[in-house]
Amino acid sequence: MEQLTNFAPIILMFVVVYFFMIRPQMKKAKQERNFAAELERGNRVVTKSGMHGKIVDFSEKNNAVIIETGAGKITFDRSSISMEMSKKLNEPAKSEKDNKTKAVKGKK
């Protein structure tokens, strides 16, 4: 029993590292893989380098995406598409009228 109490802090440390560092990182990597697999033509995207554009076509041979920007068509790797910014771009825009009616309802 004494040996178990000696190793308890080390075991606890590994458990904490797993739940606060390793597991969230694996979860985020899985979400990014799913996002890259679900990309469709016509989606507005932002690359991790900051390039904005619309998906025109896919290159399955190179695992790449062809994006149309103001400068023309550019090919990017699927993993270079930013998940967070692209989701914000593709959300339906809220109108000013909807925001004002919600504010008025909240005051009552």
MDAnalysis code that builds the backbone (N, CA, C; Angstrom):
import MDAnalysis as mda
import numpy as np

u = mda.Universe.empty(324, n_residues=108, atom_resindex=np.repeat(np.arange(108), 3), trajectory=True)
u.add_TopologyAttr("name", ["N", "CA", "C"] * 108)
u.add_TopologyAttr("resid", np.arange(1, 109))
u.add_TopologyAttr("resname", ["MET", "GLU", "GLN", "LEU", "THR", "ASN", "PHE", "ALA", "PRO", "ILE", "ILE", "LEU", "MET", "PHE", "VAL", "VAL", "VAL", "TYR", "PHE", "PHE", "MET", "ILE", "ARG", "PRO", "GLN", "MET", "LYS", "LYS", "ALA", "LYS", "GLN", "GLU", "ARG", "ASN", "PHE", "ALA", "ALA", "GLU", "LEU", "GLU", "ARG", "GLY", "ASN", "ARG", "VAL", "VAL", "THR", "LYS", "SER", "GLY", "MET", "HIS", "GLY", "LYS", "ILE", "VAL", "ASP", "PHE", "SER", "GLU", "LYS", "ASN", "ASN", "ALA", "VAL", "ILE", "ILE", "GLU", "THR", "GLY", "ALA", "GLY", "LYS", "ILE", "THR", "PHE", "ASP", "ARG", "SER", "SER", "ILE", "SER", "MET", "GLU", "MET", "SER", "LYS", "LYS", "LEU", "ASN", "GLU", "PRO", "ALA", "LYS", "SER", "GLU", "LYS", "ASP", "ASN", "LYS", "THR", "LYS", "ALA", "VAL", "LYS", "GLY", "LYS", "LYS"])
u.atoms.positions = np.array([
    [0.819, -1.192, 0.000],
    [0.000, 0.000, 0.000],
    [0.868, 1.263, 0.000],
    [1.990, 1.175, 0.695],
    [2.893, 2.326, 0.771],
    [3.486, 2.656, -0.599],
    [3.741, 1.629, -1.416],
    [4.275, 1.871, -2.754],
    [3.260, 2.625, -3.623],
    [2.002, 2.291, -3.459],
    [0.958, 2.969, -4.238],
    [0.876, 4.447, -3.865],
    [1.011, 4.764, -2.611],
    [0.960, 6.173, -2.196],
    [2.191, 6.939, -2.670],
    [3.310, 6.228, -2.837],
    [4.514, 6.883, -3.366],
    [4.351, 7.242, -4.846],
    [3.652, 6.397, -5.603],
    [3.471, 6.624, -7.035],
    [2.201, 7.410, -7.363],
    [1.363, 7.655, -6.388],
    [0.103, 8.367, -6.630],
    [0.306, 9.754, -7.248],
    [1.252, 10.573, -6.774],
    [1.439, 11.888, -7.413],
    [1.861, 11.787, -8.884],
    [2.687, 10.814, -9.200],
    [3.132, 10.628, -10.589],
    [1.963, 10.186, -11.461],
    [1.172, 9.253, -10.961],
    [0.000, 8.784, -11.701],
    [-0.988, 9.928, -11.894],
    [-1.211, 10.693, -10.847],
    [-2.118, 11.836, -10.928],
    [-1.614, 12.863, -11.941],
    [-0.319, 13.079, -11.988],
    [0.264, 14.020, -12.932],
    [0.010, 13.563, -14.377],
    [0.170, 12.264, -14.663],
    [-0.093, 11.749, -16.004],
    [-1.567, 11.895, -16.379],
    [-2.450, 11.674, -15.424],
    [-3.883, 11.824, -15.677],
    [-4.209, 13.279, -15.998],
    [-3.657, 14.208, -15.248],
    [-3.906, 15.635, -15.487],
    [-3.362, 16.043, -16.848],
    [-2.162, 15.621, -17.185],
    [-1.570, 15.954, -18.487],
    [-2.434, 15.402, -19.613],
    [-2.940, 14.186, -19.455],
    [-3.775, 13.593, -20.503],
    [-5.052, 14.404, -20.704],
    [-5.769, 14.709, -19.613],
    [-7.059, 15.373, -19.749],
    [-6.964, 16.856, -20.085],
    [-5.884, 17.522, -19.728],
    [-5.781, 18.953, -20.006],
    [-4.914, 19.293, -21.212],
    [-4.122, 18.346, -21.713],
    [-3.251, 18.663, -22.844],
    [-3.456, 17.721, -24.028],
    [-3.348, 16.449, -23.817],
    [-3.361, 15.493, -24.927],
    [-4.762, 15.331, -25.510],
    [-5.747, 15.101, -24.667],
    [-7.110, 14.852, -25.142],
    [-7.694, 16.044, -25.908],
    [-7.601, 17.281, -25.415],
    [-8.126, 18.414, -26.203],
    [-7.417, 18.592, -27.541],
    [-6.127, 18.320, -27.568],
    [-5.380, 18.446, -28.818],
    [-5.851, 17.410, -29.831],
    [-6.097, 16.177, -29.379],
    [-6.604, 15.137, -30.282],
    [-8.007, 15.489, -30.771],
    [-8.835, 16.039, -29.912],
    [-10.196, 16.415, -30.273],
    [-10.192, 17.515, -31.337],
    [-9.332, 18.519, -31.157],
    [-9.245, 19.607, -32.126],
    [-8.722, 19.103, -33.474],
    [-7.745, 18.203, -33.457],
    [-7.216, 17.642, -34.701],
    [-8.308, 16.867, -35.442],
    [-9.140, 16.153, -34.714],
    [-10.234, 15.400, -35.328],
    [-11.251, 16.351, -35.951],
    [-11.576, 17.452, -35.258],
    [-12.507, 18.442, -35.798],
    [-11.953, 19.066, -37.079],
    [-10.666, 19.365, -37.102],
    [-10.062, 19.963, -38.298],
    [-10.058, 18.989, -39.470],
    [-9.808, 17.700, -39.214],
    [-9.872, 16.697, -40.286],
    [-11.285, 16.603, -40.846],
    [-12.289, 16.590, -39.966],
    [-13.681, 16.536, -40.424],
    [-14.046, 17.780, -41.222],
    [-13.598, 18.947, -40.769],
    [-13.861, 20.196, -41.485],
    [-13.259, 20.150, -42.876],
    [-12.016, 19.694, -42.999],
    [-11.350, 19.627, -44.302],
    [-12.055, 18.633, -45.219],
    [-12.595, 17.564, -44.657],
    [-13.290, 16.568, -45.471],
    [-14.655, 17.062, -45.929],
    [-15.280, 17.974, -45.182],
    [-16.625, 18.459, -45.491],
    [-16.642, 19.710, -46.360],
    [-15.498, 20.180, -46.818],
    [-15.468, 21.362, -47.672],
    [-16.228, 21.099, -48.964],
    [-16.962, 22.102, -49.441],
    [-17.756, 21.968, -50.660],
    [-17.465, 23.127, -51.600],
    [-17.799, 22.922, -52.876],
    [-17.658, 24.003, -53.852],
    [-18.578, 25.152, -53.454],
    [-18.107, 26.355, -53.604],
    [-18.909, 27.537, -53.291],
    [-18.722, 28.058, -51.880],
    [-18.099, 27.280, -50.990],
    [-17.845, 27.757, -49.628],
    [-16.853, 28.906, -49.663],
    [-17.123, 29.919, -48.870],
    [-16.158, 31.010, -48.701],
    [-15.213, 30.603, -47.587],
    [-13.928, 30.714, -47.840],
    [-12.931, 30.254, -46.878],
    [-11.840, 31.293, -46.680],
    [-11.096, 31.097, -45.602],
    [-9.908, 31.894, -45.306],
    [-8.785, 30.902, -45.025],
    [-7.643, 31.104, -45.655],
    [-6.519, 30.217, -45.381],
    [-5.833, 30.664, -44.097],
    [-4.980, 29.816, -43.571],
    [-4.262, 30.161, -42.342],
    [-3.300, 31.319, -42.556],
    [-2.932, 31.570, -43.806],
    [-2.064, 32.708, -44.096],
    [-2.852, 33.998, -44.312],
    [-4.206, 33.913, -44.311],
    [-5.027, 35.107, -44.416],
    [-5.624, 35.370, -45.782],
    [-5.479, 34.459, -46.735],
    [-6.022, 34.641, -48.080],
    [-7.516, 34.301, -48.074],
    [-8.361, 35.242, -48.532],
    [-9.802, 35.034, -48.606],
    [-10.177, 34.608, -50.015],
    [-11.170, 33.711, -50.123],
    [-11.631, 33.312, -51.442],
    [-12.793, 32.352, -51.365],
    [-13.197, 31.862, -52.541],
    [-14.318, 30.930, -52.655],
    [-13.796, 29.658, -53.325],
    [-14.209, 28.496, -52.805],
    [-13.752, 27.221, -53.364],
    [-14.379, 27.024, -54.731],
    [-13.521, 26.785, -55.736],
    [-13.978, 26.572, -57.097],
    [-13.933, 25.094, -57.446],
    [-12.872, 24.411, -57.051],
    [-12.697, 23.006, -57.428],
    [-11.766, 22.327, -56.433],
    [-11.702, 20.997, -56.521],
    [-10.825, 20.197, -55.678],
    [-9.853, 19.427, -56.549],
    [-8.649, 19.251, -56.058],
    [-7.648, 18.425, -56.725],
    [-7.386, 17.226, -55.815],
    [-8.088, 16.119, -56.087],
    [-7.979, 14.936, -55.234],
    [-6.589, 14.309, -55.319],
    [-5.939, 14.467, -56.461],
    [-4.606, 13.884, -56.640],
    [-3.597, 14.498, -55.671],
    [-3.685, 15.811, -55.476],
    [-2.749, 16.516, -54.599],
    [-3.342, 16.799, -53.221],
    [-4.591, 16.374, -52.985],
    [-5.306, 16.680, -51.741],
    [-5.311, 18.195, -51.528],
    [-5.722, 18.908, -52.580],
    [-5.677, 20.364, -52.568],
    [-7.034, 20.948, -52.932],
    [-7.155, 22.249, -52.703],
    [-8.367, 23.008, -52.992],
    [-7.976, 24.157, -53.914],
    [-8.783, 24.393, -54.947],
    [-8.544, 25.524, -55.837],
    [-9.488, 26.632, -55.408],
    [-8.904, 27.770, -55.021],
    [-9.666, 28.890, -54.478],
    [-9.598, 30.062, -55.453],
    [-10.769, 30.679, -55.691],
    [-10.834, 31.859, -56.539],
    [-10.768, 33.098, -55.657],
    [-9.777, 33.921, -55.898],
    [-9.606, 35.163, -55.137],
    [-9.701, 36.340, -56.105],
    [-9.494, 37.519, -55.599],
    [-9.485, 38.704, -56.455],
    [-8.344, 38.680, -57.452],
    [-7.282, 37.982, -57.126],
    [-6.109, 37.924, -57.992],
    [-6.176, 36.791, -59.007],
    [-7.137, 35.890, -58.862],
    [-7.251, 34.752, -59.768],
    [-7.450, 33.475, -58.978],
    [-7.160, 32.349, -59.629],
    [-7.331, 31.056, -58.966],
    [-5.993, 30.587, -58.406],
    [-6.036, 30.120, -57.155],
    [-4.833, 29.677, -56.466],
    [-5.113, 28.318, -55.849],
    [-4.125, 27.428, -55.863],
    [-4.268, 26.102, -55.274],
    [-3.643, 26.084, -53.892],
    [-4.415, 25.594, -52.917],
    [-3.950, 25.461, -51.535],
    [-4.167, 24.035, -51.069],
    [-3.346, 23.607, -50.136],
    [-3.530, 22.315, -49.494],
    [-4.772, 22.392, -48.607],
    [-5.509, 21.282, -48.491],
    [-6.737, 21.284, -47.676],
    [-6.451, 21.660, -46.223],
    [-5.303, 21.257, -45.722],
    [-4.991, 21.527, -44.321],
    [-4.661, 23.001, -44.068],
    [-4.504, 23.793, -45.118],
    [-4.180, 25.207, -44.924],
    [-5.422, 26.087, -44.796],
    [-6.622, 25.489, -44.823],
    [-7.852, 26.252, -44.661],
    [-8.119, 26.426, -43.173],
    [-8.380, 27.644, -42.740],
    [-8.639, 27.940, -41.334],
    [-10.074, 27.580, -40.985],
    [-10.241, 26.707, -40.016],
    [-11.568, 26.244, -39.636],
    [-12.376, 27.365, -38.988],
    [-11.799, 28.093, -38.058],
    [-12.536, 29.095, -37.297],
    [-13.034, 30.235, -38.186],
    [-12.167, 30.801, -38.975],
    [-12.540, 31.938, -39.809],
    [-13.526, 31.534, -40.901],
    [-13.377, 30.354, -41.472],
    [-14.267, 29.915, -42.537],
    [-15.669, 29.674, -42.013],
    [-15.786, 29.144, -40.799],
    [-17.113, 28.936, -40.216],
    [-17.809, 30.265, -39.982],
    [-17.063, 31.274, -39.548],
    [-17.652, 32.605, -39.330],
    [-18.130, 33.209, -40.644],
    [-17.372, 33.007, -41.714],
    [-17.756, 33.568, -43.011],
    [-19.016, 32.913, -43.554],
    [-19.203, 31.629, -43.319],
    [-20.316, 30.898, -43.901],
    [-21.577, 30.918, -43.040],
    [-21.534, 31.537, -41.858],
    [-22.742, 31.672, -41.042],
    [-23.680, 32.668, -41.700],
    [-24.991, 32.448, -41.573],
    [-25.922, 33.427, -42.144],
    [-25.790, 34.763, -41.417],
    [-25.817, 35.819, -42.175],
    [-25.648, 37.157, -41.600],
    [-26.909, 37.566, -40.852],
    [-26.732, 38.144, -39.670],
    [-27.862, 38.656, -38.894],
    [-28.131, 40.079, -39.354],
    [-29.385, 40.382, -39.566],
    [-29.728, 41.725, -40.023],
    [-29.833, 42.672, -38.833],
    [-29.732, 43.936, -39.105],
    [-29.839, 44.969, -38.070],
    [-31.222, 44.935, -37.429],
    [-32.246, 44.659, -38.239],
    [-33.616, 44.650, -37.737],
    [-33.799, 43.551, -36.680],
    [-33.231, 42.357, -36.934],
    [-33.330, 41.257, -35.969],
    [-32.662, 41.623, -34.654],
    [-31.507, 42.248, -34.726],
    [-30.791, 42.637, -33.510],
    [-31.575, 43.668, -32.700],
    [-32.220, 44.619, -33.379],
    [-32.986, 45.654, -32.686],
    [-34.227, 45.072, -32.021],
    [-34.912, 44.136, -32.702],
    [-36.114, 43.542, -32.106],
    [-35.757, 42.698, -30.900],
    [-34.622, 42.033, -30.929],
    [-34.194, 41.266, -29.759],
    [-33.874, 42.184, -28.597],
    [-33.270, 43.336, -28.879],
    [-32.938, 44.290, -27.817],
    [-34.191, 44.862, -27.188],
    [-35.202, 45.144, -28.009],
    [-36.466, 45.694, -27.502],
    [-37.197, 44.663, -26.657],
    [-37.230, 43.415, -27.097],
    [-37.885, 42.344, -26.355],
    [-37.203, 42.111, -25.020],
    [-35.883, 42.258, -24.992],
    [-35.121, 42.041, -23.756],
    [-35.411, 43.102, -22.708],
    [-35.836, 44.293, -23.110],
    [-36.098, 45.390, -22.168],
    [-37.444, 45.251, -21.472],
    [-38.376, 44.522, -22.058],
    [-39.719, 44.384, -21.474],
    [-39.738, 43.588, -20.223],
])
